Amino acid sequence: MDYEKKLRELADSYGDWWNKGFSAPEMTAELFPYKAMFEPIQVNKLKLKNRLVMAPMGNIDMCEETGRPNEKMLKYFEERARGGVGLITTGLIPVSFGIDKSLIELDNLSYFPRIDRSRTRFSAWRDLAGMCHAHGSAIFIQLTAGLGRVGNPQCLVNRLEFPRSASFNPNWYMKEVPCLRLSDGRLKKIIKNIGQGAADAKAANLDGVYLHGHEGYLMEQLANRAFNRRKLGRFADYETFGLDTVKMIRKRVGPDFPIMYRIDLSLLLNATYKDRMKTTKPLKKFRNERTARQTLEYMRRLVAAGVDMFDVDLGCYDNWWLPHPPSSMPSGCFLDVSEIVKKYFKENNVKSNKGLEVPVVAVGKLGYPDLAEKALRDGRCDMVMLGRPLLADPEWCNKAYAGRVKDIRPCIGCQEGCLNEFVEGGHPQCAVNPRTAFEEEYPREIPEAAVKKKVAVIGAGPAGVTAAEALAARGHSVDLYERSSRIGGNVTVGSAPKIKYEIKNYLAYLEHVAEELQKAGKINLFMNSAPTAEELKAKGYDVIITATGSRQVKPKIEGIDGDNVVFAVDVLKDPAVLGGAKDVVVVGGGVVGAETAYYLAYEHGKNVKVVEMDKFIMNHTCTANRGHIIHYLEEKGVKLYNCTKLVKVEKDGVTVERNVHKNVPDVYNTWAPILPENVLNPMEKKIKPQFRKETMKCDKVVLALGVQPENELFYQLVNDNAAAEIYNVGDSFKGGKVFEAVRSAYRKAVSI
C-alpha cells in the first residue's frame, strides 16, 4: 500500500468530508445489542471487561500544588469507572521535573499531577486505583517524558531557563524562543525516571503504563526525524529513545505488566501544508517527518521490546485539529489509520511477548454507539477510545449496554471546556455536562430541596432546559416557557451547516430531555409562549429564571440598513435570503462569521471574503477548532482579512480600512497558537497603524459582529418585584457559548 498517498487523501478529505465517504452519525441504536463493544479482551495478563477505553482527557490543574492528585481528580475518574468503561487512562503525568524546564512554575510548583518522589503523592494513586477497581475498571497511568518544544516557554521569563527539546527547535507557543538540545545523559535520566514511574504505578496497584509518544511531545520529538535532527550520540537514531524506554519499563516491572503506547502514524505536516513546508518558518525545519511505513516498522520493534497495545492517530501541535478533531471534523476520522495498523500487524505476524495479537485502539470522534460497534465488527480496530464523549456523559457505556442511546448526552465538539479551559488557565470541564470535574461538589443524584417552590424558567435553550431539569430533580414545580416552536434557543440556528451535525444531535437530546420531563409530569412545557413581566408576576411564582438568549449586534455604519445586508443567523435559518448573490462579504471573523463563511463556500458555492477588526480570526476559540476552519477556508480559496474595519456599505460592495503594516499576523497561520491575553510575549513585533482604504465588490453583506444579551425581561421583572427570587442565566446574562450557559444555569438551579 502507498501509505503516504492514502494519508494525503485523508488530509484532503477533511474539508468537505460529507462528499468524501464520511457521514454525520446520530444517536441511533440500530446495532443494539452491542456485542462487539462489550466483549472482553486480553492485554498481557490483564483481562478487560469490554472494548471501551477512556482517553487521556487531561487532569491538568486537578491536583494540589505539590502534584498530589486531589479529591477533584479522584472523583472525576471514579465517575467514569462507575459509568462502565473497561479501561481508564489518566492524563499525562511527567517524570522529567528538573530536566524539562517547562514543567515547573514559580516557587517550584506545577499544574501537573505527579507520581514521583513523595509518599504523600503516592497514597492518592493507591486510592484512585481502588476506586476504579471497585467499579470493575482497570486504570493505566500515562507517563510522559516531557513537553519539550510544546511546553510553556514562560520558564525563560520566570526562571531564566530555556525550554528543552530533542534538537534546537523553536518553541510552539513563542517561535522566537529556542529550545535547547537535551544531552544524552539527561535523556538517559528521563528513561530511568520513566522506569521508576512504572514501578511506582505497579506498586500503587495501577494496572498498566501508557506511554505518551504522540502529537509532538518530547517522546515524539525524539522519535521523529522532523524534530530529532541529532547527528551524533546514542539518540541520533530516532527509534532508540522509545525502545530504550520500553526496555527499562520491562526491567522494572517484569513481563506481566501491560504497556500501552500512544503514537501518531504520521505528523501529516507535509500533507497538510504542502508547498508552505518549503517557505514558512518554522515549518520548513520539520519537513523530514517520519513516514507512515517507518512508523509501522518502529511499532513492530516496540512490540518486540515489550509493548502490548497501541492507540494511533495523526498530526501534532502544528496541525492541532488532527490529534484533537473538533466539531467540524468527521466522526470516525481515523478509522482508516487503525485499520492500516491492524492489517500491517496481521500481514507481518506481529504478536506481543505473550504471544497475543496486539490490540489497536481506534480514536477520533467515535462517541456514537452504532459507529463504534460497526468499527469493531468490521475489524477496523480492536478497541474504541472515548474521551470527550465520557466527559459529556460518564454513563455512556452503561447507557449503550442497556440500549438507552437516546439518553446519552452527546459531545458537541466545541472543546471549550475540555481543552480551551485549561489552556486559558482552568481545569478540564465540559460544555454540556456541568458536573464534569465537579463531581466532588455535585453529587450524582441531585438532593431534593427542603422547601419546594413554584418556579418559572423563561427560554428553552441549553441554559433553560438545564435549569428546568435540575429544578425538577430538586422537587420544585417548574414551568418552562419557549417563545418559538422548537427547543434549543439560539443553537438551533447554528445546527444548519453540515459541520455542525453534533449541535444537531445535542438539540435532539435537549428535545428528548424536555419531552421526558413533561411526560413524567415533572415540568409544564409551554411552547410558542413569551409571557410578559406582568403576566409572570400575576402567576405568583416564588422564583423566576430568565434564560432568554441574545440578539445579533448591528453597529451604526453608513449603508448598513440596506437591502443587501443580512444577519448571519438569517442566512443560517434560510440561505434563500441571499437571493442570487454569488459574491459575499462576511463582516466579523469570530466563530459565527468564520463558520458561516465555511457554510457559504463549501455548501453553497459562494465566493466569500471575511473581514475582521481583530488581528486574529476566531480569537478566544480552541486552537484545534479555529485551525481546522481557517486551514480549509484557505484550501477553498476564501479570502480572510484581519486588522480590517468596515466603514461603509454600498449597493455593490463595502469600503473597509485595512492595516497593511508588515507586522500584521499571517491570517492563515494555523501552525502557531494565539497566546492567552494574560501571557506577554516580550518578543512580539509591534503592529503600527498603516491603514489603507479598500473597496470589496459583493452582492450581499452578511453581519456576524457578535451578540448582546436579551436581558430586558429580567430587568423588568426585577423592577416590578415579580417574584421573591429572580435570576438571569445563559446568554441573557453573558452572550457567548454553550459552556458558559449550561454551567451557570446548573449551578444556580441546584442552589434553589
Secondary structure, 3 states (H helix, E strand, C coil): CCHHHHHHHHHHHCCCHHHCCCCCCCCCCCCCCCCCCCCCEEECCEEECCCEEECCCCCCCCECCCCCECHHHHHHHHHHHHCCCCEEEEEEEECCCCCCHHHCCHHHCCCCCCCCCCHHHHHHHHHHHHHHHHCCCEEEEEEECCCHHHCCCHHHHHHCCCCEECCCEECCCCCCCEEEECCHHHHHHHHHHHHHHHHHHHHCCCCEEEEECCECCHHHHHCCCCCCCCCCCHHHCCCHHHHHHHHHHHHHHCCCCCEEEEEEEECCHHHHHHHHHHCCCCHHHHCCCCCHHHHHHHHHHHHHHCCCEEEEEECEHHHCCCCCCCCCCCCCCCHHHHHHHHHHHHHCCCECCCCCECCEEECCCCCCHHHHHHHHHCCCCCEEEECHHHHHCCCHHHHHHHCCHHHCCCCCCCCHHHHHHHHCCCCCCCCCCCCCCCCCCCCCCCCCCCCCCEEEEECCCHHHHHHHHHHHHCCCEEEEECCCCCCCCCHHHHCCCHHHHHHHHHHHHHHHHHHHHHHCCCEEEECCCCCCHHHHHHCCCCEEEECCCEEECCCCCECCCCCCEEEHHHHHHCHHHHCCCCEEEEECCCHHHHHHHHHHHHHHCCEEEEECCCCCCCCCCCHHHHHHHHHHHHHHCCEEECCEEEEEEECCEEEEEEECCCCCCCCCCCCCCCCCCCCCCCCCCCCCCCEEEEEEECCEEEECCCEEECCHHHHHHHHCCCCCEEEECHHHCCCCCHHHHHHHHHHHHCCC
